[in-house]
Amino acid sequence: MSIQWKGVMPAVTTKLTDNDELDLKTFELNINAQLSAGVHGIVLGGTLGEASTLLDEEKRTLTTITVDIVKGKVPVLINIAEQSTKGAILAAQKAEEDGAKGLMMLPPMRYKSGNRETVEYFKAVANNTSLPIMVYNNPVDYKVEVTLDMFEDLLKCDNIEAVKESTRDISNVTRIKNRFGNRLKIMTGVDTIALESLLMGADGWIAGLVCAFPAETVAIYELQKVGRIKEAIEIYRWFLPLLELDINPKLVQNIKLAEVYTKLGTEYVRAPRLPLHGKERENVIKIIEDSLRTRPKLPDYKNF
């Protein structure tokens, strides 16, 4: 495999200025904080990255800038979230040109594809790029499930290597392992069941709150990896109120607000999204401030 599908890979937010342009200075600040914390990859242009509102040239800029920042330390992946097979193939080819090392792929957008259509969509892209692919399986939010039978067909494509497992069914980790062994790597994609998924055999974590709390996220992964489960659980219990900000329609606004409090980002979002306000904002701020007051002291997890 050309990518080691393991560890923590942040689904990073897209930093914007107050006049709705890419804020590359703040973006670089955050990416460097992720690298300093010890993340294992960077995922661009996902749901949290406001993929549906980004222009094509903005996605390409984010890819080339990130590749330059990381300088090969970790792989850079870009999300493919397109409406047509033709558009998805083109996006994959551009990602390869721009230096991405892998793709995260959603099923077709807008049109709710059937099982055969979904499989053919993924296979068409896989057959037109040399990049490794992680299928993003999130039927809760995107209404299309990639079943194990569908994966049986998809895995005929050598470069379909991993799944971002976001069904929210913890037992699915075991089903995948029982059926495919190591052939299909599992990256858990739901923050609120991340530790549980890792303990059941997931290989890594595509994380959201890591954008604001990179060290805590990586510490949980590294602790469970070396069997220090009790310590991992203690941090995870502290983290859970924050992690729940990720399973919310306003996850982008929630996490960007958290980034403000940890000095790793700004609150600017792209319309139609708007920053949080009123009672909703007060509730999120309370969660963030309470968590910061009780922020745990971390072990020296980089030297395990």
MOQUIKA-V643987 format. One record per backbone hydrogen bond with DSSP energy under -1.0 kcal/mol. CO is the residue of the C=O (numbers start at 1). NH is the residue of the N-H. Records with the same first field share a line. If there is no record, write none. Layout:
BEGIN
CO=NH, NH
END
This chain:
BEGIN
3=5
4=6
7=205
8=40
9=207
10=12, 43
15=23
17=20
21=17
22=24
23=27
24=28
25=29
26=30
27=31
28=32
29=33
30=34
31=35
32=36
33=37
34=39
42=77
43=12
44=79
46=51
47=50
50=53
51=54
55=59
56=60
57=61
58=62
59=63
60=64
61=65
62=66
63=67
64=68
65=69
66=70
67=71
70=73
75=42
76=101, 102
77=44
78=104
80=106
82=109
84=88
85=89
86=90
87=91
88=92
89=93
90=94
91=95
92=96
93=97
94=98
95=100
96=99
102=78
103=134
104=80
105=136
109=111
111=113
114=118
115=119
116=120
117=121
118=122
119=123
120=124
121=125
122=126
123=127
125=128
132=103
133=161, 162
134=105
135=164
137=166
138=142
139=143
147=151
148=152
149=153
150=154
151=155
153=156
154=157
157=160
159=133
161=185
162=135
163=165, 187
164=137
165=189
169=172
170=173
171=175
172=176
173=177
174=178
175=179
176=180
177=181
180=183
185=163
186=203, 204
187=165
188=206
190=193
191=194
193=197
194=198
195=199
196=200
197=202
198=201
203=7
204=188
205=9
207=11
208=211
209=212, 213
213=217
214=218
215=219
216=220
217=221
218=222
219=223
220=224
221=225
222=226
223=228
224=227
227=229
228=232
229=233
230=234
231=235
232=236
233=237
234=238
235=239
236=240
239=242, 243
240=244
242=245
243=246
248=251
250=254
251=255
252=256
253=257
254=258
255=259
256=260
257=261
258=262
259=264
260=263
270=273
277=281
278=282
279=283
280=284
281=285
282=286
283=287
284=288
285=289
286=290
287=291
288=292
289=293
290=294
299=301
300=303
301=304
END
